[in-house]
Amino acid sequence: MDKSDIYVISNPNSYEGYMVSIEFGYATYSILHSLGSLRKIYFTNTPLGYDKFNSNLDLPFDTFLENLYNNPHYQNELNFLKKHRDSKDPYFKYTCERDFYDDLKDMYGKVLLLQSRGNLIIGLESLLDKNKNTIQSSQYSISDDDEYEL
């Protein structure tokens, strides 16, 4: 990551796991302190909880909690909480809804800060050269016609 220009987070259904959480924290620190060459973070989809806080920056915990269990638009958040509340992993386990709420709000704050500085983009559209269907970077480009191994 230290030698990369960008960090792309593939988060279908707004899901970010434990390792992505750690990597996002490191990438954020690296960008904010100008360590290495990393300059941008791209999320393929809206981060978990982003739309909830974006529509109400002062979303109170009680409202969040009520919606978490009663609002179908909170299904991804509820599924994520259940998975990590019942987890046997001692490092990535929520013991209560308040910890989950605080974690989502903290993540939202970091996303907003990086977006305001031009260091974070949600969606990959700006990476694509729509005329050539290639992904551009300062040193490399990947085309649909190129063969590469992951």
C-alpha positions, 0 to 999 in steps of 0.5 A, a space after each residue: 500500500 505504501 508504494 501504491 497511488 490508490 487503494 480500491 476497496 471492493 465493498 459489495 452491499 456496503 460490506 467491509 470486513 475486519 481486514 478492510 477496516 484495519 487497512 482503511 485506518 492505515 490508508 487514512 493515516 498514511 494519506 493524512 500524514 503524507 506517508 508513502 505515495 498513497 493519495 486516494 481511496 476508492 470505495 466501489 460502493 457506499 460504505 456501511 452506514 454512510 447513507 444513514 449519517 449522510 442523510 442526518 449528520 446528527 442521527 441520535 443513537 436512539 433513532 439509529 437503534 430504533 431504525 436498526 431493528 424496525 427499518 428495512 433500509 437498515 438491513 445491511 447494518 443489522 446483518 453486519 451487527 448480528 454477524 459481528 456480535 455473534 462472532 467468536 473473533 475477539 478482535 472484531 466483535 461488537 458487544 453492544 449496539 452503541 459500539 457499532 453506532 460509534 464505529 459507523 459514525 467514526 468511519 463516516 467522519 473519516 470518509 467525510 474528511 478524506 472526501 473534503 480533501 479530495 482523497 476519497 471517492 465512492 464509485 469507480 466511474 472517475 477511474 475509467 476512461 470511458 472512451 477506452 474502457 481502461 483504468 488509468 493510473 500515473 504509471 500503469 493502465 489496465 485494459 479489458 484487452 490486457 491479460 493479467 494474473 491476480 
